[in-house]
Amino acid sequence: MNNAELYQRSNILQKRDALECLEEYGKRIKWKNGRIKILDIGCGDGSVTVDILKKFIPNNCEKLIGCDISENMIQFANEHHASDHTSFMVLDIEEDMPSELRESFDNVFSFYTLQWVKHQEVAFTNIYNLLKKGGECLLAFLGHMPVFDVYRVLSRSTKWKSWLKDAERFISPYHDNQNPEKIVKQMMTSIGFTSVEVECLEKTFIFPDLDALKGLVTSVNPFEIPKDLEEDFLLDYFNVLRDMHVIDHESSNVDGPIKATFNYRLIVAKGRK
Ligand SMILES: C[S@@+](CC[C@H](N)C(=O)[O-])C[C@H]1O[C@@H](n2cnc3c(N)ncnc32)[C@H](O)[C@@H]1O
């Protein structure tokens, strides 16, 4: 998940969902007047921040900052997407926030990141503390996703278990939950957010071709698989997806034509400080 170059070529699903989310929920954001400062948490390579989010934010934004735990991602984002008003910085949303960032953002966004965070309450409290009074956040992150079941199956197999020891760490805390919106809403309200709205959306993504599926699963793979085992790992990964009927059974090998459909749940949370 550190390969920014591969990620920017492979995040078609994430880009589609960020766009749909901003089209639907962006209209309901009450943007402040005067100069505003905006943060995108878990910006990755920076392409969603600049190619999608930036198009929705008003002209009175004087600073758009993307942050990410990964130094590689931030270096790539600064090299490819920084400009006068836009920059990128390393920041772990699960750690103590630098004091100079407290209460400094009018809007906080995050796409496809918070499912990686184990200490949800710490991250959401940090988001609250990063916002100025009256500021708003819009956060989209994964609930149930077939990829997480693949991690579980492979982590139990004799062949792969030593490489996937910490698989649970990379599975959304809401993957097994039937009613994640209730948990997230309660958590946000208890932290102090007001006007909290949380929805859990049923989404479907049909991969246009094999390369798109390979690119996505490889670019978000959090496990350190040795180079010489990568192809074998991908074969077994695809076989699990076939057993789960995510990949059509007629798609018989990794190099042939393929029909793959992800049905998954995306949680969208909005709140005000
Ligand atoms: C799937 S990418 C999403 C990137 C981008 N937002 C998008 O929608 O394409 C998730 C990103 O979250 C970052 N991330 C994971 N844990 C994080 C944390 N605790 N704090 C900040 N970023 C984190 C990863 O490094 C990765 O770049």
The ligand as a MOL file (V3000), in Angstrom:
LIG
                    3D

  0  0  0     0  0            999 V3000
M  V30 BEGIN CTAB
M  V30 COUNTS 27 29 0 0 0
M  V30 BEGIN ATOM
M  V30 1 C -6.8400 3.3350 0.0190 0
M  V30 2 S -5.8060 4.7370 0.2930 0 CHG=1
M  V30 3 C -6.9040 6.0910 -0.0560 0
M  V30 4 C -6.2030 7.2040 -0.7530 0
M  V30 5 C -7.1280 8.3010 -1.2980 0
M  V30 6 N -7.8370 8.9630 -0.2250 0
M  V30 7 C -8.1110 7.7430 -2.3110 0
M  V30 8 O -9.3190 7.7670 -2.0440 0
M  V30 9 O -7.6640 7.2650 -3.3740 0 CHG=-1
M  V30 10 C -5.6760 4.8010 2.0470 0
M  V30 11 C -4.5650 5.7060 2.5250 0
M  V30 12 O -4.6880 5.8590 3.9370 0
M  V30 13 C -3.3930 5.9860 4.4820 0
M  V30 14 N -3.4700 5.7110 5.9240 0
M  V30 15 C -3.6100 4.5240 6.5390 0
M  V30 16 N -3.6270 4.6720 7.8660 0
M  V30 17 C -3.5070 6.0060 8.1090 0
M  V30 18 C -3.4270 6.7890 9.2880 0
M  V30 19 N -3.4750 6.2340 10.4910 0
M  V30 20 N -3.2920 8.1430 9.1780 0
M  V30 21 C -3.2180 8.7140 7.9430 0
M  V30 22 N -3.2730 8.0090 6.7840 0
M  V30 23 C -3.4060 6.6780 6.8560 0
M  V30 24 C -2.5760 4.9680 3.6650 0
M  V30 25 O -1.1950 5.2300 3.7310 0
M  V30 26 C -3.1760 5.1670 2.2840 0
M  V30 27 O -2.4350 6.0900 1.5140 0
M  V30 END ATOM
M  V30 BEGIN BOND
M  V30 1 1 1 2
M  V30 2 1 2 3
M  V30 3 1 2 10
M  V30 4 1 3 4
M  V30 5 1 4 5
M  V30 6 1 5 6
M  V30 7 1 5 7
M  V30 8 2 7 8
M  V30 9 1 7 9
M  V30 10 1 10 11
M  V30 11 1 11 12
M  V30 12 1 11 26
M  V30 13 1 12 13
M  V30 14 1 13 14
M  V30 15 1 13 24
M  V30 16 1 14 15
M  V30 17 1 14 23
M  V30 18 2 15 16
M  V30 19 1 16 17
M  V30 20 1 17 18
M  V30 21 2 17 23
M  V30 22 1 18 19
M  V30 23 2 18 20
M  V30 24 1 20 21
M  V30 25 2 21 22
M  V30 26 1 22 23
M  V30 27 1 24 25
M  V30 28 1 24 26
M  V30 29 1 26 27
M  V30 END BOND
M  V30 END CTAB
M  END
